[in-house]
Amino acid sequence: MSFRWEHDQIVADLPHARAVFSTARGGVSSGPFESLNLGLLTDDAPENVAENRRRLGEFVGHPWPRFCYGRQVHGTTVRRATEPPSAERPYTEEDGQATALTDAAAIVFVADC
C-alpha cells in the first residue's frame, strides 16, 4: 500500500476501499483551529466546522450526513456501522467504525496535539 497527497489530504488505496487522512489544510477555520477543523466540541465557529465538514465530504465523495461516527471516549468499542448517525440511530459512545456501506464513509476523529 502506498500513500500519496491528493490536494491537501493523504490518501491510500486499499482493496475495495480508500483511506483518507485529513490534514489541517484546506478549511476555513482560523486562529488555533486553522484550517480544516472538524470538531464541533471546540470553540471554533460552528459555521466554520460545518463548511470544513462539507469540504471533506466533497473530497471523499459522500455528503457529511453519510459519515459514520460516534462520540469517542478513548475506549475499545468499535461499532459495525450499518447506517450513519441520525434520529433513528443516535450517536453512541464508540471509538471506531467498521462498515461495508458503499454510500457512506467511516470516520474517526483524532487530536493533532
Secondary structure, DSSP 8 states (H G I E B T S, - for coil): --EEEETTEEEEEETTEEEEE--S-S----GGG-S----TTSSS-HHHHHHHHHHHHHHHTS-GGGEE--B--SSS-EEE-SS-S-SSS---B-SEEE---SS-EE-------
